[in-house]
């Protein structure tokens, strides 16, 4: 009797290595587009006071280059290479505009141009540590990849739509047109887009904050900003958010006997599966704790260098100098975390307002003018790049989720994105070194830097600001506490109050209502059974994500198109 030969097991095809950021063709495209991004950021921040998200522009240009059938240019058809390019161009834009030019404008406007170079050195340190910390702690319990990160979803969906085409591309394209046209008529369509993407409770508070900021001055005949109400709410919410972040760093399950830790709370081996798992975390609590502590140490070291280069020691005594260094380091870390949490949920980062809080704190403490200016510039250099790297990592996380095995490919891709970001940062630094002097001498400085300097010169004439911030910190802290760390309701309420963009609150609330209604409609028409309802909800989420991504992408395109006004 004959026997059949054994059937070989079915195996998955081996996953290719992730494209490298320093491959010649990728590097050339990255550098060229990073120059474009840095110039766009520099021009717009010094003329219109905005720093647009250029990642969608980078993705679109990379797609067009990939369609050129010439030599190695066809490699740019790879979505992962497009992801590397869009990571670099958005990084160079925010680095040039927010992390570098804005800080160095502060001492220049203060009449101390000799401090521009020390401040630029400090801003480069802040930028470098900012991105390093996010690289270390992204996809932890504090900053999960599964959170909204709206601009990241917009970039990922743009790349996927260009690669796949079909219904997805049409829906994204129509939404992008609506977002672009709405922005032309001064409607903040990106706010509506964000409402389709994030945590409903967090965005509800964001919308309420926007509405209160818009209508409270007329109804109650009071200027909220002049009375430091938004700043107080942010202080209270931010302090509670920091406590919640510290509590997240506790690794109680890992301390149990036997080390039976849940995914995201124990060792890396707990979640190194072959398949993508949206509920898993690639960064455990130990690495989160270590990453934040590393960031604090590096920020303090950077503050010491600024103190030496900027001559802070000549205006402050020994204890005062130590206190300044510690305050600057802690302020940089707190600034990046609050800005990052707000951006993660809402896509907006209130960097200006949070920096202003530390400026006022410095005035209360009686810090001399020049050390205070350097403190403000150092704090301002952190946050935006932290948020932007998070957006780009989110885009990569979405593009890589189909890889098998997933975990090693995800970590390799994230590392290559970080390298691409560093290339973009290097280009931004070079552009700023070359361009800052002619720009400033021509009177083209970031408007927010002028506000910082005016506030420093005016000083605090009374204790009104401190009293109002202390008073309004109480409701901010309570809302943040009862909302919990996953919703960040207090931080998002404060963000809405600080952003104060007209009509944005209505667009957020209308989009949330549409989101809830559409989800319920899809579940009702799906038939009976929990499985059918779950699939219907998933399809509804996918459709809403495409619409939201298109609105954000269209608004970003309009922001970038404003370059013609600046020129």
C-alpha positions, 0 to 999 in steps of 0.5 A: 500500500502506497502512502502519500508524501507529507504535505508541507506546511503553508507558510507566510511569504517572508516580509521584506525589509523596510525601506531605509531613509538613507537610500540614495534616491529616498535621501535625495528626495527627502533633502529636496522636499525638506528644503521646501518645507523649511522655507515654507515654514520660515516664510509663513511663520514670519509673515502670517504667523502660521506653520502649516502641516506639509506632510500631505504635500510631501506625500502627494509630491512623493506619489507624483515622483513615483509615477515617473518611469525613470531609473530609480524614481519608480521606487517612490511608488512604495507607500513606506518610502512616501511615508519617510518623505512626508515625515521629513518635510513636515518635520523640517517645516515645524522645526524651522517655524516653531522650534528654531525661528520663534525662540531666536526671535525673542532675544533679537526683539529684546535688543540683544542680537548677541544672544541669538546664537546661544538661543539657537544652540539651545533651540537645537538642543530642545528640538533634538531632545523633543524628538528623541523623547517622542521616539522613545515613548510613542505607543506607550499608555501615555501616548498610544499609537491607537489614539487620534493623532489626526494629521497622521491619519490624514497623511496615511489615508492620503498615501493609501488612497493614492496607492489603492484608488477606488472608492477610498480615493474618491471619498478622500478626494471629495472630502479634501475638496470640501476641506479646501473650499471651506478653508478658502471661505475662512471656515476651520474645516480641519476642526470638523475633520478632527471631530471625525477622528478622535475621542468623542468626549475629549473633542466634545470638551474641545468644541465647548471650549471653542464656543465659550471662547467665541461667545463669552466676551459678548455675552458676559462682556469680559475678555477671557484671555485678558483675565487669564481664564484659559491659562488658569484652566490649562494650569489646573488641567496640566498639573493633573495630567502630569500626575496622571502621567506619573501614575501611568509610569508605575509598573505594578503588574510587572512587579508581581511574582512570575512577571505575568504582565499584560501587553504594554505593561511588562516586557517586550516579549509580551506583545511580539506577535506575528499579527497586528494588534491595535490593543497592544503597546510596543512601549511598556511602562518601564521604557515610558518611565525611562524615556521621560526621565532621560528627557528630563535629564537632557533638558536640564543639561541643555538648560545648563549649556544655555546658561553658560552660553547666554551668560545667565550666571552673570545676572543670577547668583549661585542658587538662582542659577541652579533654580533657573536651570531646573525650572528651564529643564522642567518647563521644557518637559512639561511644555512638550507633554501638554502640547503633545497630549493636546495634539494627540487628541485634537490635532491642535497644539496650544504651544503659544499659550503654554509658553506664556504660562511659563513666562508669567510664572517667570515674572512672578518669580522675579527672573531678570529680563534676559534669563527670562527671555532665554527661558521662554525661548527654550520652552518654546522650542519644545512641543510642536516637533514632539507633536509632529513626530507623533503625527508621522509615527501614527501615519507609519503605524497605520501603513505598516499594520498589515505587515507579517511579522508585524512587530519587527517591521513596525519597529524598523519602520519607526526607526527609519522614520525617526532617521528621516525626521533627523534629516529634515531637522538638519535641513531646517537648522541649515536653512534657519542659520542662513536665513534668520538674519536677513529675515529679522533685519527686514522686520519679518519675525514671528508675531508670537515672539513679539507678544512674548517680548512685549509681555516681558517688557511690561512685566506684572504690575499687580497680582491679578494674573496670578490670582485669576490663574489660581482661581480658574485652575480649580475647575480645570483640575477637576474636569481633568481628574474626573475625565480621566487620563484617556480622555484628557477633557480638561486639557482639551477644554483649555485648548479650545479656550486658548485656540479660540478660532471663530466658528470652529466650535460649531463645526466640531459639534456638528461633525460629532453629531454627524458621526454619532448619527451615521454610526447608529444608522449603520448599526441599525441597518446591519441586521441582527447579531453582535458580529454584524453590528461590530462589522457595521461600526468598523465600516462606519469608522473607516468611512468617517476616518476617510472624511475626517482625513480628507477635511484635514488634508484639504485644510492643510493644502490651503494653509500651504497655498498661503505662501503666495500671500507671504511672497 
